[in-house]
Amino acid sequence: MDKLRSIEAFICAVESGNFSEAARRLDITAVMVGKHVRQLEQALDARLLQRNTRRQSLTEAGERYYRQCKAALLQLRQAEESVEQMKGTPSGLLRISAPLNLGASAVAGVVAAYQRRYPQVKIELDLSDEFVDLVGEGFDFALRVGRLNAGDGLVAQHLGDYQMVVCATPDYLAQHGTPQTPQDLYQHRCLCNMAWNKSNAWQFAGIPWPTDGSFVCNDGQALRQAALAGAGLILQPRILLAEDIAAGRLVELLQPWRQSSRPIHLLWRQDLSPSEKRRSFISWMREQLPAALAV
């Protein structure tokens, strides 16, 4: 078994907290992650991880081995990037994190087009509404939606804005009436995203409006399906609902009341070396993502 690959699997298992998540990130099976770790333990004649059905932890030997391997892999990556800079052609791995809806509706297509332009770059796009730790989890970039406090040695590049719309089905409106002002929301069933914090609440002209949250979910596509089933009013990015609006399945509401847009930022670590692949990716996203968001 490739020892470098085994070390990468071990580090990923430590940082992700379990073999299943490490397997997902590495695109291998959890059994294979376990084989990689056992291979290292046999070669070192030392236990690296203590595992049971509920948790895992590093042994003293594992803690020392993890720290030194992590530093060695960082040096290896920097060496590869120095050669890449010498060649002047973007190459190597880019790990990118993006929210589910934004990633599926806009980012994936833009990133795929980037890879067609630079085929020597390998892309790993992780879609999740959880905020990732760029340093601890080894991501090159993360996209975030909403008000932002970068901090922690991160750089933020504004890429555009999510245009938000309120919609409902014609049948729902025929049964419950059409809201004319934000105050009318109190009389309606509103479908809300439980993952949104107060800064991402329903807002009109920058003013938050409380909603009843009669149907709450943590996924935009699931909320869309509920709205199409007539469950109530939905607030989602226009790009997610544009086809339904054009087809007449959903009706856009409260158009005279401007729904506050939500900024989209690209984040990266301030201490990352400015490799050709990173420079080209930042430039590509700055140029291409706004067009992908325009609907």
DAGIPE-V551449 format. One record per residue. N is the residue number from 1. BURIAL is 1 if it has 16 or more other C-alpha atoms within 10 Angstrom, else 0. Layout:
[[N & BURIAL] [N & BURIAL]]
//
This chain:
[[1 & 0] [2 & 0] [3 & 0] [4 & 0] [5 & 0] [6 & 1] [7 & 1] [8 & 1] [9 & 1] [10 & 1] [11 & 1] [12 & 1] [13 & 1] [14 & 1] [15 & 0] [16 & 1] [17 & 0] [18 & 1] [19 & 1] [20 & 1] [21 & 1] [22 & 1] [23 & 1] [24 & 0] [25 & 1] [26 & 1] [27 & 0] [28 & 0] [29 & 0] [30 & 1] [31 & 0] [32 & 0] [33 & 1] [34 & 1] [35 & 1] [36 & 1] [37 & 1] [38 & 1] [39 & 1] [40 & 1] [41 & 1] [42 & 0] [43 & 0] [44 & 0] [45 & 0] [46 & 0] [47 & 1] [48 & 1] [49 & 1] [50 & 0] [51 & 0] [52 & 0] [53 & 0] [54 & 0] [55 & 0] [56 & 0] [57 & 0] [58 & 1] [59 & 0] [60 & 0] [61 & 0] [62 & 1] [63 & 0] [64 & 0] [65 & 1] [66 & 1] [67 & 0] [68 & 0] [69 & 1] [70 & 0] [71 & 0] [72 & 0] [73 & 0] [74 & 0] [75 & 0] [76 & 0] [77 & 0] [78 & 0] [79 & 0] [80 & 0] [81 & 1] [82 & 1] [83 & 0] [84 & 1] [85 & 1] [86 & 0] [87 & 0] [88 & 0] [89 & 1] [90 & 1] [91 & 1] [92 & 1] [93 & 0] [94 & 1] [95 & 1] [96 & 1] [97 & 1] [98 & 1] [99 & 1] [100 & 1] [101 & 1] [102 & 1] [103 & 1] [104 & 0] [105 & 0] [106 & 1] [107 & 1] [108 & 1] [109 & 0] [110 & 1] [111 & 1] [112 & 0] [113 & 0] [114 & 1] [115 & 1] [116 & 0] [117 & 0] [118 & 1] [119 & 0] [120 & 0] [121 & 1] [122 & 0] [123 & 1] [124 & 1] [125 & 1] [126 & 1] [127 & 1] [128 & 0] [129 & 1] [130 & 0] [131 & 0] [132 & 1] [133 & 0] [134 & 1] [135 & 0] [136 & 0] [137 & 0] [138 & 0] [139 & 1] [140 & 1] [141 & 1] [142 & 1] [143 & 1] [144 & 1] [145 & 1] [146 & 1] [147 & 0] [148 & 0] [149 & 0] [150 & 0] [151 & 0] [152 & 0] [153 & 0] [154 & 1] [155 & 0] [156 & 1] [157 & 0] [158 & 0] [159 & 1] [160 & 1] [161 & 1] [162 & 1] [163 & 1] [164 & 1] [165 & 1] [166 & 1] [167 & 1] [168 & 1] [169 & 1] [170 & 1] [171 & 0] [172 & 1] [173 & 1] [174 & 0] [175 & 0] [176 & 0] [177 & 0] [178 & 1] [179 & 1] [180 & 0] [181 & 0] [182 & 1] [183 & 0] [184 & 0] [185 & 1] [186 & 0] [187 & 0] [188 & 1] [189 & 1] [190 & 1] [191 & 1] [192 & 1] [193 & 1] [194 & 0] [195 & 0] [196 & 0] [197 & 0] [198 & 0] [199 & 0] [200 & 1] [201 & 1] [202 & 1] [203 & 1] [204 & 1] [205 & 0] [206 & 0] [207 & 0] [208 & 1] [209 & 0] [210 & 0] [211 & 1] [212 & 0] [213 & 1] [214 & 0] [215 & 1] [216 & 0] [217 & 0] [218 & 0] [219 & 0] [220 & 1] [221 & 0] [222 & 0] [223 & 1] [224 & 1] [225 & 0] [226 & 1] [227 & 1] [228 & 1] [229 & 0] [230 & 1] [231 & 1] [232 & 1] [233 & 1] [234 & 1] [235 & 1] [236 & 1] [237 & 1] [238 & 1] [239 & 1] [240 & 1] [241 & 1] [242 & 0] [243 & 0] [244 & 1] [245 & 1] [246 & 0] [247 & 0] [248 & 0] [249 & 1] [250 & 1] [251 & 1] [252 & 1] [253 & 1] [254 & 1] [255 & 0] [256 & 0] [257 & 0] [258 & 0] [259 & 1] [260 & 1] [261 & 1] [262 & 1] [263 & 1] [264 & 1] [265 & 1] [266 & 1] [267 & 1] [268 & 1] [269 & 1] [270 & 0] [271 & 0] [272 & 0] [273 & 0] [274 & 0] [275 & 1] [276 & 1] [277 & 1] [278 & 1] [279 & 0] [280 & 1] [281 & 1] [282 & 1] [283 & 0] [284 & 1] [285 & 1] [286 & 1] [287 & 0] [288 & 1] [289 & 1] [290 & 1] [291 & 0] [292 & 0] [293 & 1] [294 & 0] [295 & 0]]
//
